[in-house]
Amino acid sequence: MTLRGSVLAGSLALLASTALSPAAFAKDISFIYCGDAINPVHKKAFDAWNSANADAKVAPELVGWEQCQDKATTLAAAGNPVALAYVGSRTLKQFARDELIVPIPMTDAEKASYQPHIIDTITFDGKQWGVPIAFSTKALFWNKDLFKQAGLDPEKPPTTWAEEIADAKAIKEKTGIAGYGLPAKTFDNTMHQFLHYVFTNNGQIEDASGKVVLDSPQNLAALTTIKDLVPYAEEGPTAYEQNEVRAIFLDGKLGMIENSTGAIKRLEGTKLHWGVANLPLGPDAKGPGTLLITDSLAVFKGSGVEPKAIEFAKFLTAPARQEEYELEGDDGLVPLRPSPTVDKFVADHPAWKPFLDGIKFGGPEPLFTDYKGFQNAMIDMVQAVVTVKATPADALKKTAADVEQYK
């Protein structure tokens, strides 16, 4: 079933309760803005745009994170789209295939302004389908006190998967505390955790031609490493997602976790002695790597203001404004573009360096038409290995065949 058909079948109640008034579509750029509050940087941008564009004002509607994308999807599938919405870039291929969004023309200079591989997260059939607005990567956080208690050098985090397993084992055996935090709940970051291992071993999910290449030696090594970490992880990893694992680390009850820049702010106010480093690398790695995840502004088809919506999306994410949004927030976002401002920020905040180091050899979150089907298949694969219901080789081979249907 297509996205349009599935949404219409299951979302009539949501549509009835959330449809925007017809007036919102007259000349305004109706904009579903995700979050609990409008960011001050964006508020200034809305005001500046509206002052200069009286005939095409932006009209943001604040929608909570849990309902945000569903609302935009429902309205578009019912033929009553908003002009613009904040979406996970992983959904862009699905939206494009169902002809719910329009491509975003980008010049070569615009594409080249971004960090490596960012444009890959929004590209399908040679076209760009969104304007990136948020970017995240991961790095390794370690508890220096637990390293010391386990007889490890507290200033020397693991740099390879083999060292990571050995350090996790030492912490578990010497202190009785789990050495590694492994998210394996039925949640998207279980798939993301696996993909971090894929992209720190020169692995791929799809090759340059779009062929699924999940069942590869590099990816088998990644899944096997996850299996090898289970004995030294928190008890019952399938009960924990990434933020729950982070909470255990913040409580001093984990030796290592892989997390985003959001962990930095939370750790700075604690008594923990911690460090942050590049993700450990697999045997086939070419250099520091990570999974690259973006969110984007998507312009929906049929609003009647598509060109102005594209213009506004680029206005909102213009380099100087985007940097301010990224670097001044409570959690902070990994900068989408390199610049002298970013270089200075990283020099002043060295804990951020690993989050940029992994970009060059990182890989984009794969674009599948049915991204939820793909995601669920990947989660099932990890959980089967974590719970010893399947060997890594068998689980990988089965999942490689299963995900073909979600292309």
C-alpha positions in Angstrom: 0.0 0.0 0.0 1.3 3.5 -0.8 1.9 6.1 1.8 -1.2 8.0 0.5 -3.4 5.0 0.8 -2.2 3.9 4.2 -2.4 7.4 5.7 -5.9 7.9 4.4 -7.0 4.6 5.7 -5.8 5.2 9.2 -5.7 9.0 9.8 -9.2 10.4 9.3 -9.6 11.2 13.0 -6.3 12.9 13.1 -7.2 15.0 10.0 -10.6 16.0 11.5 -8.9 17.3 14.6 -5.9 19.0 13.0 -6.8 20.4 9.6 -5.8 24.0 9.1 -8.3 26.6 8.2 -8.7 27.4 4.5 -7.4 30.9 5.2 -4.0 29.5 6.0 -3.5 28.5 2.4 -4.5 31.8 0.7 -1.1 33.4 0.5 0.6 32.4 3.6 3.4 29.9 3.7 1.8 27.5 6.2 4.6 25.8 8.1 4.3 22.8 10.5 7.1 23.6 13.0 8.1 20.7 15.3 8.8 21.2 19.0 7.6 22.6 22.3 8.5 26.2 21.5 9.7 28.2 18.5 13.4 28.7 18.7 14.4 32.4 19.2 16.7 32.3 16.2 13.8 31.1 14.1 11.4 33.6 15.6 13.7 36.5 14.5 13.8 34.9 11.0 10.0 34.7 10.8 9.7 38.3 11.7 12.4 39.4 9.2 10.8 37.4 6.4 7.3 38.7 7.1 8.5 42.3 7.1 9.9 41.8 3.7 7.3 39.5 2.2 3.8 41.0 3.0 2.3 39.0 0.2 3.7 35.6 1.3 4.1 35.6 5.1 5.2 32.5 6.9 2.5 31.1 9.2 4.2 28.6 11.6 2.0 26.2 13.5 3.8 24.6 16.5 3.2 20.9 16.8 4.8 18.5 19.3 7.5 16.2 18.1 5.3 13.0 18.5 2.5 14.4 16.3 4.4 16.7 14.0 5.3 14.5 11.1 2.0 12.5 11.2 0.1 15.7 10.9 2.0 16.9 7.8 1.7 13.5 6.2 -2.0 13.2 6.9 -2.8 16.6 5.4 -0.7 16.0 2.3 -2.2 12.6 1.7 -5.7 14.0 1.9 -4.9 16.7 -0.6 -4.9 19.5 1.9 -1.2 20.1 2.3 0.7 22.6 4.3 3.3 24.5 2.3 6.3 23.5 4.4 7.0 21.0 7.2 9.9 19.8 9.3 10.5 16.1 8.6 13.0 13.4 9.1 15.1 13.2 5.9 14.6 9.4 5.9 11.0 10.0 4.8 11.8 12.1 1.8 12.0 9.2 -0.6 8.6 8.0 0.4 7.1 11.4 0.1 8.7 11.9 -3.3 7.5 8.5 -4.6 4.0 9.3 -3.6 4.3 12.7 -5.3 3.5 14.6 -2.1 6.5 16.9 -2.1 8.4 18.9 -4.8 12.1 18.8 -5.5 14.3 21.6 -4.2 16.6 22.9 -6.9 20.1 23.5 -5.5 23.1 25.0 -7.2 26.5 23.3 -7.2 27.7 26.0 -4.8 24.8 25.4 -2.4 25.5 21.6 -2.4 29.2 22.1 -1.9 28.7 24.4 1.1 27.5 21.5 3.3 29.6 19.0 5.2 30.5 15.8 3.2 27.6 13.4 2.6 24.9 15.8 3.9 23.4 16.1 0.4 23.2 12.3 0.2 20.7 12.3 3.0 18.2 14.3 0.9 19.0 13.0 -2.6 16.8 10.6 -4.6 16.8 10.0 -8.3 19.4 12.7 -8.7 17.3 15.4 -7.1 17.2 17.0 -3.7 13.9 16.8 -1.9 14.5 18.8 1.3 16.5 21.6 2.8 18.6 20.3 5.7 17.9 22.0 9.0 19.3 19.7 11.7 22.2 17.3 11.8 23.5 14.7 14.3 26.4 12.4 14.6 27.7 10.2 17.5 30.8 9.9 19.5 32.1 7.6 22.4 31.7 8.8 26.0 33.6 7.0 28.7 33.5 7.1 32.5 37.1 7.7 33.6 36.5 6.6 37.2 35.2 3.2 36.1 38.2 2.9 33.7 40.6 3.5 36.6 38.7 1.1 38.9 39.1 -1.6 36.3 42.8 -1.0 36.0 42.5 0.7 32.6 44.2 4.0 31.7 41.4 6.6 32.4 42.8 8.9 29.7 42.9 6.3 27.0 39.6 5.4 25.5 39.3 2.5 23.0 40.1 3.2 19.4 39.1 -0.1 17.9 36.2 -2.5 18.3 38.6 -5.1 19.8 39.8 -2.6 22.4 36.2 -1.6 23.1 35.1 -5.2 23.8 38.2 -5.7 26.0 37.6 -2.5 28.0 33.9 -3.3 28.5 34.9 -6.8 29.7 37.5 -5.4 32.2 35.0 -3.0 33.6 32.3 -5.6 34.1 34.6 -8.2 35.6 36.6 -5.8 37.8 33.9 -3.5 39.1 30.6 -5.4 38.6 29.2 -2.5 36.6 28.2 -2.8 32.9 31.1 -1.7 30.7 29.0 -0.7 27.7 25.5 0.7 27.1 23.7 -1.1 24.3 20.3 0.2 23.1 18.3 -2.6 21.6 14.7 -1.7 22.4 12.1 -1.6 19.6 13.0 2.0 18.8 14.7 3.7 15.9 18.1 4.2 17.6 18.6 0.5 17.8 18.9 0.5 14.1 21.0 3.6 14.3 23.4 1.9 16.8 24.0 -0.9 14.3 24.5 1.7 11.5 27.2 3.4 13.5 29.1 0.1 13.5 28.5 -0.2 9.7 30.0 3.2 9.0 33.0 2.7 11.3 34.0 -0.3 9.3 33.7 1.0 5.7 30.4 -0.8 5.4 27.3 0.1 3.3 23.6 -0.6 3.2 23.3 0.4 -0.5 26.0 0.7 -3.1 26.4 3.6 -5.6 23.8 2.0 -7.9 21.2 1.7 -5.1 21.6 -2.1 -4.8 21.1 -3.4 -1.2 24.5 -4.7 0.0 23.6 -5.3 3.6 25.0 -8.9 3.7 28.7 -8.0 3.5 31.8 -9.0 5.5 32.0 -5.5 6.9 28.5 -5.5 8.1 28.8 -9.1 9.5 31.7 -7.9 11.6 29.6 -5.0 12.8 26.7 -7.2 13.9 29.2 -9.7 15.5 30.8 -6.9 17.5 27.3 -6.0 18.9 26.9 -9.7 19.9 30.3 -9.7 21.5 29.4 -6.7 23.6 26.2 -8.1 25.0 27.8 -10.0 28.0 29.3 -6.7 29.2 26.3 -4.4 28.5 23.4 -3.4 30.9 21.1 -6.3 31.7 18.4 -6.9 29.2 19.4 -4.4 26.4 16.1 -4.9 24.6 14.4 -2.9 27.4 16.5 0.2 26.7 16.6 2.9 24.0 19.4 5.4 23.6 18.2 8.1 26.1 17.5 5.5 28.7 21.0 4.1 28.3 22.4 7.6 28.6 20.5 8.1 31.9 22.3 5.0 33.3 25.6 6.4 32.2 24.8 9.8 33.9 24.1 7.8 37.1 27.7 6.4 36.9 26.5 2.9 36.1 28.0 2.4 32.7 31.6 2.4 31.4 30.9 3.6 27.9 28.1 4.8 25.7 27.7 6.2 22.1 25.7 9.4 22.1 25.0 12.7 20.5 26.2 16.2 21.5 23.1 16.4 23.8 25.1 14.3 26.3 27.7 17.0 26.7 25.4 19.6 28.3 24.0 16.9 30.6 27.4 15.7 31.7 28.9 19.1 32.3 26.8 19.6 35.4 27.6 16.2 37.0 30.4 15.0 39.3 31.4 12.3 36.8 34.9 12.3 35.3 34.2 11.7 31.7 35.7 12.0 28.3 34.5 11.9 24.7 36.3 10.5 21.7 35.9 9.2 18.2 33.8 6.1 17.8 36.0 3.0 17.9 36.8 1.6 14.4 36.4 -1.8 12.8 39.2 -3.6 11.0 38.2 -2.3 7.5 37.8 1.3 8.5 39.5 4.0 6.4 39.2 6.6 9.2 36.8 8.0 11.8 33.2 7.3 10.9 29.6 7.7 12.1 26.0 7.6 11.0 24.9 10.9 9.5 21.3 11.8 10.3 19.5 14.9 9.1 16.1 16.5 9.4 14.9 18.7 6.6 12.3 21.2 5.5 10.1 19.6 2.9 8.0 21.6 0.5 4.6 20.0 -0.1 2.9 19.8 -3.5 -0.4 21.6 -4.0 -0.2 24.4 -1.5 0.0 27.0 -4.4 3.0 28.7 -2.9 5.7 26.1 -3.6 8.3 28.6 -5.1 8.0 30.9 -2.1 8.1 28.0 0.3 11.4 26.9 -1.2 12.7 30.5 -1.0 11.8 30.7 2.6 13.3 27.3 3.5 16.6 28.5 2.1 16.2 31.8 3.9 15.6 30.1 7.3 18.7 27.9 6.9 21.1 30.5 5.4 24.6 29.8 6.7 24.9 32.5 9.4 21.4 32.0 10.8 21.8 28.2 10.7 25.1 28.4 12.6 23.5 30.5 15.3 20.6 28.0 15.6 23.0 25.1 15.8 25.5 26.4 18.2 23.5 28.4 20.7 20.8 25.9 21.6 20.5 24.0 24.9 21.7 20.7 23.3 23.5 22.0 20.3 23.4 20.4 16.8 26.3 19.3 14.7 26.9 22.1 12.2 25.7 21.4 8.7 28.3 23.5 7.1 32.1 24.0 7.8 33.2 27.6 8.4 35.6 29.7 10.5 32.9 30.2 13.0 32.5 26.5 13.5 36.3 26.0 13.7 36.5 28.6 16.5 33.6 27.0 18.3 35.2 23.6 18.2 38.5 25.1 19.4 36.7 26.7 22.3 34.6 23.5 23.0 37.0 20.6 22.3 34.4 18.0 23.4 32.7 18.7 20.1 35.6 17.7 17.9 34.8 14.0 17.7 31.4 14.7 16.4 32.9 16.4 13.3 35.8 14.0 12.9 33.6 11.2 11.9 31.8 13.0 9.1 34.4 12.4 6.4 34.1 8.7 6.4 30.6 8.6 7.8 27.5 7.3 5.9 24.0 8.8 5.4 20.9 7.2 6.9 19.6 5.1 4.1 16.6 6.3 2.1 14.0 3.6 1.6 10.5 4.1 0.2 9.0 2.3 3.2 11.4 3.5 5.8 9.4 2.1 8.7 9.4 -1.3 7.2 13.2 -1.1 6.7 13.7 0.2 10.2 11.6 -2.5 11.8 13.5 -5.2 9.9 16.8 -3.8 11.1 15.6 -3.7 14.7 14.4 -7.3 14.5 17.8 -8.3 13.2 19.7 -6.7 16.1 17.2 -8.0 18.7 17.5 -11.5 17.3 21.3 -11.4 17.7 21.2 -9.7 21.2 18.7 -12.3 22.5 20.7 -15.2 20.8 17.7 -16.2 18.7 19.9 -16.1 15.6 23.6 -16.0 14.7 24.9 -12.7 13.2 25.4 -14.4 9.8 21.9 -15.9 9.7 20.2 -12.7 10.9 22.1 -10.5 8.4 21.3 -12.8 5.5 17.6 -12.9 6.4 17.4 -9.2 6.8 19.2 -8.4 3.6 16.5 -10.4 1.7 13.7 -8.9 3.8 14.5 -5.2 3.2 14.4 -5.5 -0.6 10.6 -5.1 -0.4 11.0 -1.7 1.3 13.1 -0.2 -1.5 
